[in-house]
Amino acid sequence: AKVETSRLEKDGPLEESRGLVECDAEGRFTLRLAEEGAHALAVLLAGWRPATHVEDSRPGSERDLDTLRLERGSSIRGTARVQGAPQEGMEIHIAPLRYRALDSAARIASLGWIDGRVEWLDSDIVSGLGGAFQVDGLAPLEYRLYGSDLPGTRGVLSRRPLELSVVAPADAVELEFDAARVTLDVSAPVDPELNGRVHIRYGTGTAVFSFRLVDGPMCFLAPTGETLALRVEMDGTSAEELELVTGGPGEE
């Protein structure tokens, strides 16, 4: 486990982390605070709900804290699907609907201050066999979930994903991916090692994806029902332009 601390003020901790230490095999830790005043200490372990302790520190003083106990917390479990079929390897983003973000040096996941304690924010997980997904250590709050990416894609055009609101704990959640897949199978009668670029114009912006012919077809994700203007360029060849309209959720 790791222990992170932030300076505590009237409205909650300051966003900047004030220190991070690692617990030993017995869960013990020593934390040195250079600033006087109240601090929020968070004990962090992936898959467990963070434990929060408020400590009033004074430079030069030492204090032994009572045991800080982690909780299992709540879980959200479900199945990720594309066009109704279970989808392994879907990237899923999970975040509470309300929070105040904190800067974290722990690099486990982002942290927030909710109802007087530290909680996990912005968890990103990947669905497993049969599309199954599970995230643990959550607060009993309302969370938003959406599929952010699929395996084998080269990039994602900006889109406002269809969010699913779920109150933790929750089981048997059905999460349907709502973006369209676009696959370009580019060939050239010359060197198969050529590099190329796809310039894309669409309703809310532009994007450029690079590719290599040797890698085979290139797939990217786009908003559904969107008109795309594509310009395909390869080294040493003439550019090709085409226009297409993307399909429905999960369609290719």
Disulfide bonds with the S-S distance in Angstrom:
none
